[in-house]
Amino acid sequence: MSFKIKLAAIALSLLPIGAIADTLPAPDDQVVLRVSGLIGVTNDADGAAFDMNMLKDLPATEIRTTTIWTEGEQVFLGVSLADLLQRVEATGNKMDAYAINDYNTEIPMSDAVNGGPIVAYMRNGAEMSVRNKGPLWVVYPYDDDPKYMSEQIYSRSIWQLDRIKVVNR
């Protein structure tokens, strides 16, 4: 083994456990979501940029529910908000979520739990167009718990999501 390879191996062994795994590749396609603010994992100067394939590479969660904006039961597929925030090592207590048209809402980090909301990228087996509330929509499992059937939760269900800023407030 050459000296350079040995030196590289020693340098890598000195990195903290997880330092190599805690990288986020650069997007290969159009960025559909930016996460910024109090996060530990980034891939550009503005924070963490995700293309659709990067979101689809995260664990998928399905929610079957009715909504106040659609007819009948809908099947949403996406990444749980908890998994997304864990992936970027978010440390704040609130999220400012923004839509393409700059509509914004505040979501407490306490909402990002297993069995809670997802950042949906598919509805009823198809990607969502901007015209149909896409490409990303924060969806809660409204039918699973009465606490998700409130005006406050509905206001957090932002569609055409394109930015999340993690803050302490």
C-alpha positions as CSV (number, residue, x, y, z in Angstrom):
1,M,0.0,0.0,0.0
2,S,1.4,3.4,-0.9
3,F,2.1,6.0,1.7
4,K,-0.6,8.3,0.3
5,I,-3.3,5.6,0.6
6,K,-2.1,4.8,4.2
7,L,-2.2,8.5,5.1
8,A,-5.7,8.8,3.6
9,A,-6.9,5.8,5.5
10,I,-5.5,7.1,8.8
11,A,-7.2,10.5,8.2
12,L,-10.6,8.9,7.5
13,S,-10.3,6.8,10.6
14,L,-9.9,10.0,12.7
15,L,-13.1,11.6,11.5
16,P,-16.0,11.5,13.9
17,I,-18.3,8.5,13.4
18,G,-21.1,9.6,11.0
19,A,-19.0,12.5,9.5
20,I,-18.9,10.7,6.2
21,A,-22.5,9.6,6.3
22,D,-23.7,13.1,7.1
23,T,-23.2,14.5,3.7
24,L,-25.9,15.5,1.3
25,P,-25.1,15.1,-2.4
26,A,-25.7,18.0,-4.8
27,P,-29.0,17.8,-6.7
28,D,-28.8,16.4,-10.2
29,D,-32.1,17.9,-11.4
30,Q,-34.3,20.9,-10.7
31,V,-34.4,21.9,-7.0
32,V,-37.9,21.4,-5.6
33,L,-37.2,22.1,-1.9
34,R,-34.7,24.1,0.0
35,V,-34.2,23.7,3.8
36,S,-32.2,26.4,5.5
37,G,-31.6,27.9,8.9
38,L,-30.7,25.8,11.9
39,I,-29.5,22.7,10.1
40,G,-26.3,20.7,10.4
41,V,-26.2,19.0,6.9
42,T,-26.0,21.2,3.8
43,N,-25.1,20.9,0.2
44,D,-24.9,24.5,-1.0
45,A,-24.4,28.0,0.4
46,D,-28.1,28.4,1.2
47,G,-28.6,25.2,3.1
48,A,-29.9,21.9,1.8
49,A,-31.2,21.7,-1.7
50,F,-33.3,18.7,-2.8
51,D,-34.4,17.6,-6.2
52,M,-37.4,15.2,-6.5
53,N,-35.2,12.1,-6.7
54,M,-33.4,13.1,-3.5
55,L,-36.7,13.3,-1.7
56,K,-37.8,10.0,-3.2
57,D,-34.5,8.4,-1.9
58,L,-35.6,9.2,1.7
59,P,-37.9,6.6,3.4
60,A,-41.4,6.9,1.9
61,T,-44.6,7.3,4.1
62,E,-48.1,6.8,2.8
63,I,-51.1,8.6,4.2
64,R,-54.7,7.7,3.3
65,T,-57.0,10.5,4.3
66,T,-59.7,12.9,3.2
67,T,-58.9,16.6,3.0
68,I,-61.1,19.7,3.1
69,W,-59.6,20.6,-0.4
70,T,-60.3,17.4,-2.3
71,E,-63.1,15.0,-2.9
72,G,-63.1,11.5,-1.3
73,E,-60.2,9.6,0.2
74,Q,-56.8,10.5,-1.2
75,V,-53.6,8.5,-1.1
76,F,-50.5,10.7,-0.5
77,L,-46.9,9.4,-0.7
78,G,-43.9,11.4,0.6
79,V,-41.2,11.8,3.1
80,S,-42.3,12.3,6.7
81,L,-41.5,15.7,8.0
82,A,-39.6,14.0,10.9
83,D,-37.4,12.0,8.5
84,L,-36.7,15.1,6.4
85,L,-35.7,17.2,9.4
86,Q,-33.6,14.4,10.8
87,R,-31.8,14.1,7.5
88,V,-30.6,17.7,7.6
89,E,-30.0,17.6,11.4
90,A,-32.5,20.4,12.2
91,T,-32.1,21.8,15.7
92,G,-34.7,24.7,15.9
93,N,-38.1,24.7,17.5
94,K,-40.1,26.1,14.6
95,M,-40.2,25.9,10.8
96,D,-41.2,28.7,8.5
97,A,-42.7,26.9,5.5
98,Y,-43.0,28.9,2.2
99,A,-44.9,28.2,-1.0
100,I,-43.9,29.1,-4.5
101,N,-46.2,32.2,-4.3
102,D,-44.5,33.2,-1.0
103,Y,-47.5,32.2,1.2
104,N,-46.0,31.1,4.4
105,T,-47.0,29.4,7.6
106,E,-45.2,28.5,10.9
107,I,-45.1,24.8,11.8
108,P,-43.8,23.8,15.3
109,M,-41.1,21.2,15.3
110,S,-43.3,19.2,17.7
111,D,-45.5,18.4,14.7
112,A,-42.6,16.5,13.1
113,V,-43.3,13.1,14.7
114,N,-43.7,9.5,13.4
115,G,-47.3,9.2,12.3
116,G,-47.5,12.9,11.7
117,P,-47.3,15.1,8.6
118,I,-45.4,14.2,5.4
119,V,-44.0,16.3,2.6
120,A,-46.1,14.6,-0.1
121,Y,-44.8,14.4,-3.7
122,M,-47.4,12.0,-5.0
123,R,-51.2,12.0,-4.8
124,N,-53.2,8.9,-5.9
125,G,-50.2,7.4,-7.6
126,A,-49.2,10.5,-9.6
127,E,-46.8,13.4,-9.1
128,M,-48.6,16.6,-8.4
129,S,-48.4,19.6,-10.8
130,V,-48.2,23.2,-9.5
131,R,-51.8,23.5,-10.8
132,N,-52.8,20.6,-8.5
133,K,-51.1,21.7,-5.3
134,G,-47.7,20.3,-6.1
135,P,-45.1,19.5,-6.6
136,L,-44.9,19.3,-2.7
137,W,-47.7,19.5,-0.2
138,V,-47.4,19.2,3.6
139,V,-50.2,16.7,4.5
140,Y,-51.3,15.6,7.9
141,P,-53.1,12.3,8.6
142,Y,-56.3,14.2,9.1
143,D,-58.6,11.2,9.5
144,D,-56.3,9.4,12.0
145,D,-56.6,11.8,14.9
146,P,-59.2,14.6,15.7
147,K,-56.3,16.9,16.7
148,Y,-55.5,17.1,13.0
149,M,-58.9,18.4,12.1
150,S,-58.5,22.0,13.2
151,E,-58.1,25.4,11.4
152,Q,-54.6,25.6,12.9
153,I,-53.5,22.3,11.4
154,Y,-55.2,23.1,8.1
155,S,-53.3,26.4,7.9
156,R,-50.0,24.4,8.3
157,S,-51.0,22.2,5.3
158,I,-49.1,24.2,2.8
159,W,-49.2,23.2,-0.8
160,Q,-46.7,24.2,-3.5
161,L,-44.1,24.0,-0.8
162,D,-40.6,25.0,-1.9
163,R,-38.8,26.3,1.2
164,I,-38.4,25.5,4.8
165,K,-36.4,27.6,7.2
166,V,-35.7,26.1,10.6
167,V,-35.6,28.7,13.4
168,N,-35.8,29.2,17.2
169,R,-38.6,31.5,18.2
